[in-house]
Amino acid sequence: MPKFSFTAENLADTLTPGQTTSARGTLTASSPQAAKKTVERSLRSRGYEPTGDITITPK
């Protein structure tokens, strides 16, 4: 499976309202769309709501 890099901007912290952050990393997924869905799900499970762009690029 291909590797992708991601950058997520303007993540709202649901545990500390009013706080925002960003995240970046790498992951393996079958397609860029699958990578984006995985990143969104992972961020939400950690208490962050994506309110900005999530950029996925091949690694």
C-alpha positions in Angstrom: 0.0 0.0 0.0 1.2 3.5 -0.7 2.4 5.9 2.0 1.0 9.4 2.4 1.9 12.5 4.4 -0.8 14.6 6.0 -1.1 18.1 7.4 -4.2 19.1 9.3 -4.8 22.8 10.1 -7.2 24.4 12.5 -8.2 21.4 14.7 -10.7 22.4 17.3 -9.9 20.8 20.7 -13.3 19.5 21.9 -11.9 18.9 25.4 -10.7 22.5 25.7 -13.1 24.7 23.9 -11.6 27.7 22.2 -8.2 26.0 21.6 -7.0 25.0 18.2 -4.0 23.1 17.0 -2.5 21.4 13.9 -1.1 18.0 13.2 1.1 16.3 10.7 2.3 12.8 10.1 2.5 9.8 7.7 0.3 6.8 7.2 -0.3 3.9 4.8 -3.6 3.8 2.9 -5.0 2.4 -0.3 -5.8 5.9 -1.7 -5.6 9.6 -0.9 -9.4 9.5 -0.1 -8.9 6.6 2.3 -6.0 8.3 3.9 -8.1 11.5 4.5 -10.9 9.5 6.1 -8.5 7.7 8.3 -6.9 10.9 9.5 -10.3 12.5 10.2 -11.4 9.4 12.2 -8.2 9.3 14.1 -8.3 13.0 15.0 -11.9 12.8 16.2 -11.1 9.8 18.4 -8.4 11.9 20.0 -10.8 14.8 20.8 -10.1 17.1 17.8 -12.6 18.3 15.3 -11.2 19.2 11.9 -12.4 22.7 11.0 -9.7 23.5 8.4 -7.9 21.8 5.5 -6.5 18.3 5.7 -3.8 18.0 3.0 -2.8 14.5 1.8 0.3 14.1 -0.4 2.1 11.0 -1.6 5.3 10.2 0.2 
